[in-house]
Amino acid sequence: MKNLKILIIGGGIGGLTSAIALRRGGHDVTVIEKDPEWSVYGVGIIQQANVIRAMAELDLVDDYMAAGVPFNKVAIHAPDGTMVAEVPMPRLVEGYPASMGIGRPALHKILGDRTIASGADVRLGVTASNIDDRGDCVSVSFSDGDEGVFDIVIGADGVYSDTRAVIMPEDAGPEFTGQSVWRYNFSRPADLDALHVYNGPIGAGLVPINEDLMYLYLTTPEPDNPRYEKDCLAENMCEKMRSHSAQAIREMADDITDNEGVVYRPLEGMMLRGDWHSGRVVLLGDAVHATTPHLGQGAGLAIEDSIVLADELGKHDTLEAAFKAFRDRRFERCRYIVDKSLEICRGQLGKGPPVDNAEATADMFKLVAQPI
Ligand SMILES: Cc1cc2nc3c(=O)[nH]c(=O)nc-3n(C[C@H](O)[C@H](O)[C@H](O)COP(=O)(O)OP(=O)(O)OC[C@H]3O[C@@H](n4cnc5c(N)ncnc54)[C@H](O)[C@@H]3O)c2cc1C
């Protein structure tokens, strides 16, 4: 199918990479994003070889490399801080590294700039107040009073997707795991040239994101899902870090001073196991498969979804066939990442058998190295 008129709901990683891929396919694309500031929080993200391959496919890889830090291995540490394994990461694109750390704002800028340059119409501070699938088109009313008629609507509106709630009202949505994550940016030691993962009941990781910065993540059991007040976040994160079993992590606690810089998030997971579309409305990214971050693949999956959906739309004569083929190509990889990440999480919480992180990471690399 060619020259489709497409509405994308959500201007995050999945929505923007979809816009870029679909504009390359010649479609007419509108993106609506509910956040009028179009902002993202300031820590970073790990992106592995499959994402570098996907960025190359979208012709974004050089901008992307310039904004982040390459690395080629994961150093795995025992709870006491001893390094127990170095897992080499596979390279999938010749001449490029195996993995990247990048600040979320830097990634967002690259994707946002390219979306606008592609000719997509980006409308900020706007949501869909009504989505009416009429069979031969979708009529959408917007929160700013405007209306539009589209061939397809893509829900790329994240784990709490309003679009999912419209087309699959029976879906239960995400489930809290009992674990939360705390993140904070630190100065990057010059010799930090790998992703460092610390196992244990309180997990931790160090991720370089540019020449000067790295971020630290800390996963803590939070069985009652408490609400932490914004003006005590630094103090609470320091306290959690001081009880970490690795000295290297404990020693960083005193540098956490800015409540605004702490990003706290209860971890949730969900996987839509049935269809990913209804009629002319299709979902991708966290709206269908929100994984906990234990394998660092959530955004990678959303980016791959975008490429595959655009590809399948170009190959088929009907939307039904394209949407089915899209889900068939994506389901097993996404299911594996969501389920395995939850298994790691449950092992850390003592709710399931412990998972060998080095083995799980090596298996994940093998899986995501497969063509999409
Ligand atoms: C703690 C944590 C750490 C992570 N670390 C990594 C990592 O290291 N590597 C990795 O690959 N992945 C990681 N992820 C996962 C990654 O962040 C997500 O998988 C990715 O952001 C999903 O992209 P998305 O576009 O589907 O959703 P989102 O990024 O959530 O984007 C959704 C967008 O839709 C907008 N929106 C929502 N509702 C509406 C609406 N009704 N109308 C209009 N707009 C709307 C939102 O404002 C947002 O801009 C992590 C996730 C968490 C929670």
The ligand as an SDF file (V2000), in Angstrom:
LIG
                    3D

 53 58  0  0  0  0  0  0  0  0999 V2000
   13.4260    2.4380   34.1600 C   0  0  0  0  0  0  0  0  0  0  0  0
   13.4640    2.1540   32.7030 C   0  0  0  0  0  0  0  0  0  0  0  0
   14.6830    2.0360   32.0550 C   0  0  0  0  0  0  0  0  0  0  0  0
   14.7270    1.7210   30.7030 C   0  0  0  0  0  0  0  0  0  0  0  0
   15.9220    1.5670   30.1020 N   0  0  0  0  0  0  0  0  0  0  0  0
   15.9690    1.1830   28.8040 C   0  0  0  0  0  0  0  0  0  0  0  0
   17.2140    0.9540   28.1700 C   0  0  0  0  0  0  0  0  0  0  0  0
   18.2790    1.1330   28.7640 O   0  0  0  0  0  0  0  0  0  0  0  0
   17.2080    0.5600   26.8590 N   0  0  0  0  0  0  0  0  0  0  0  0
   16.0440    0.3800   26.1600 C   0  0  0  0  0  0  0  0  0  0  0  0
   16.0880    0.0170   24.9700 O   0  0  0  0  0  0  0  0  0  0  0  0
   14.8420    0.6060   26.7520 N   0  0  0  0  0  0  0  0  0  0  0  0
   14.7770    0.9920   28.0340 C   0  0  0  0  0  0  0  0  0  0  0  0
   13.5800    1.2260   28.6400 N   0  0  0  0  0  0  0  0  0  0  0  0
   12.3480    1.0750   27.8660 C   0  0  0  0  0  0  0  0  0  0  0  0
   12.0350    2.2740   26.9910 C   0  0  0  0  0  0  0  0  0  0  0  0
   12.0850    3.4780   27.7190 O   0  0  0  0  0  0  0  0  0  0  0  0
   10.6500    2.1030   26.3930 C   0  0  0  0  0  0  0  0  0  0  0  0
   10.5000    0.7950   25.9070 O   0  0  0  0  0  0  0  0  0  0  0  0
   10.4250    3.0860   25.2590 C   0  0  0  0  0  0  0  0  0  0  0  0
   10.4430    4.4040   25.7570 O   0  0  0  0  0  0  0  0  0  0  0  0
    9.0850    2.8070   24.5970 C   0  0  0  0  0  0  0  0  0  0  0  0
    8.8420    3.7680   23.6160 O   0  0  0  0  0  0  0  0  0  0  0  0
    7.3420    4.1070   23.2080 P   0  0  0  0  0  0  0  0  0  0  0  0
    7.4580    5.1570   22.1590 O   0  0  0  0  0  0  0  0  0  0  0  0
    6.5810    2.8730   22.9240 O   0  0  0  0  0  0  0  0  0  0  0  0
    6.6700    4.7260   24.5250 O   0  0  0  0  0  0  0  0  0  0  0  0
    7.0610    6.0540   25.3130 P   0  0  0  0  0  0  0  0  0  0  0  0
    8.5130    6.2840   25.2780 O   0  0  0  0  0  0  0  0  0  0  0  0
    6.3760    5.9430   26.6260 O   0  0  0  0  0  0  0  0  0  0  0  0
    6.3840    7.2280   24.4680 O   0  0  0  0  0  0  0  0  0  0  0  0
    5.0040    7.4330   24.4660 C   0  0  0  0  0  0  0  0  0  0  0  0
    4.7360    8.8670   24.0550 C   0  0  0  0  0  0  0  0  0  0  0  0
    3.3370    9.0190   23.8930 O   0  0  0  0  0  0  0  0  0  0  0  0
    2.9040   10.1970   24.5420 C   0  0  0  0  0  0  0  0  0  0  0  0
    1.5040    9.9660   24.8970 N   0  0  0  0  0  0  0  0  0  0  0  0
    1.0160    9.1770   25.8740 C   0  0  0  0  0  0  0  0  0  0  0  0
   -0.3250    9.1800   25.8450 N   0  0  0  0  0  0  0  0  0  0  0  0
   -0.7010    9.9880   24.8260 C   0  0  0  0  0  0  0  0  0  0  0  0
   -1.9440   10.3660   24.2840 C   0  0  0  0  0  0  0  0  0  0  0  0
   -3.1020    9.9270   24.8010 N   0  0  0  0  0  0  0  0  0  0  0  0
   -1.9640   11.2120   23.2240 N   0  0  0  0  0  0  0  0  0  0  0  0
   -0.7990   11.6860   22.6930 C   0  0  0  0  0  0  0  0  0  0  0  0
    0.4190   11.3490   23.1630 N   0  0  0  0  0  0  0  0  0  0  0  0
    0.4640   10.4960   24.2050 C   0  0  0  0  0  0  0  0  0  0  0  0
    3.8450   10.3290   25.7320 C   0  0  0  0  0  0  0  0  0  0  0  0
    3.8780   11.6510   26.2310 O   0  0  0  0  0  0  0  0  0  0  0  0
    5.1700    9.8790   25.1100 C   0  0  0  0  0  0  0  0  0  0  0  0
    5.8250   10.9510   24.4760 O   0  0  0  0  0  0  0  0  0  0  0  0
   13.5070    1.5380   29.9860 C   0  0  0  0  0  0  0  0  0  0  0  0
   12.2840    1.6720   30.6270 C   0  0  0  0  0  0  0  0  0  0  0  0
   12.2600    1.9740   31.9890 C   0  0  0  0  0  0  0  0  0  0  0  0
   10.9230    2.0820   32.6640 C   0  0  0  0  0  0  0  0  0  0  0  0
  1  2  1  0
  2  3  1  0
  2 52  2  0
  3  4  2  0
  4  5  1  0
  4 50  1  0
  5  6  2  0
  6  7  1  0
  6 13  1  0
  7  8  2  0
  7  9  1  0
  9 10  1  0
 10 11  2  0
 10 12  1  0
 12 13  2  0
 13 14  1  0
 14 15  1  0
 14 50  1  0
 15 16  1  0
 16 17  1  0
 16 18  1  0
 18 19  1  0
 18 20  1  0
 20 21  1  0
 20 22  1  0
 22 23  1  0
 23 24  1  0
 24 25  2  0
 24 26  1  0
 24 27  1  0
 27 28  1  0
 28 29  2  0
 28 30  1  0
 28 31  1  0
 31 32  1  0
 32 33  1  0
 33 34  1  0
 33 48  1  0
 34 35  1  0
 35 36  1  0
 35 46  1  0
 36 37  1  0
 36 45  1  0
 37 38  2  0
 38 39  1  0
 39 40  1  0
 39 45  2  0
 40 41  1  0
 40 42  2  0
 42 43  1  0
 43 44  2  0
 44 45  1  0
 46 47  1  0
 46 48  1  0
 48 49  1  0
 50 51  2  0
 51 52  1  0
 52 53  1  0
M  END
$$$$
